[in-house]
């Protein structure tokens, strides 16, 4: 059997597995869809299904999670991976082609562009203003304050990182970093709060590396 034939067979098997997964989760997707239609801001059924599917192990679990989110998120590409324990906490999510979510990753309202990789135990929050300190108390969650953060394309978020703001294309957020303000494209950031480390790509028309680094640092701290 040639390599091309093997690829065709593997593709056909994956297509069939995706179709079976969609049929199996259709009742869950329908229940979550009905909830959204009747009460647009309610997510109890959606959360119940997401929690249950997050704990399904192995390859079957990955197929079933992806199928459910294809039915319930604003958009979820058929070619993505959602690891064990990983889940989306809101429906207002766009998942592009080739997106990877590691084990126990949590994603709020986000636009994950093509090729974005999210490491294990990373958290993507829906902006920085979900709670306010008012009259001596922290206000509860308010769906009206959700902000969809944008990552990628081809952004890399390391293990245990916390991201609350937009991250530019091809940027690396290192493990454990905390991103509370927008990060430009093509750089590495690290620490709490996240700070510029180095540039992954040369700046256009930069005369030398020193000027490029200085310009990137200035851009990162705007």
Buried (B, 14 or more C-beta within 10 A) or exposed (E): EEEEEEEEEEEEEEEEBBEBBBEBBEEBBEBBBEBBEEEEEEBEBBBBBBEEBBEBEEEEBBBBBBBBBBBBBEEBBEEBBBBBBBBBBBBBBBBBEBBBBBBBBBBBBBBBBBBBBBBBBBBBBBBBEBEEEEEEEEEEEEBEBBBBBBBBBBBBBBBBBBBBBBBBBBBBBBBBBBBBEBBBBBBBBBEEEBBBBBBBEEBEEBEEEEEBBEEBBEBBEE
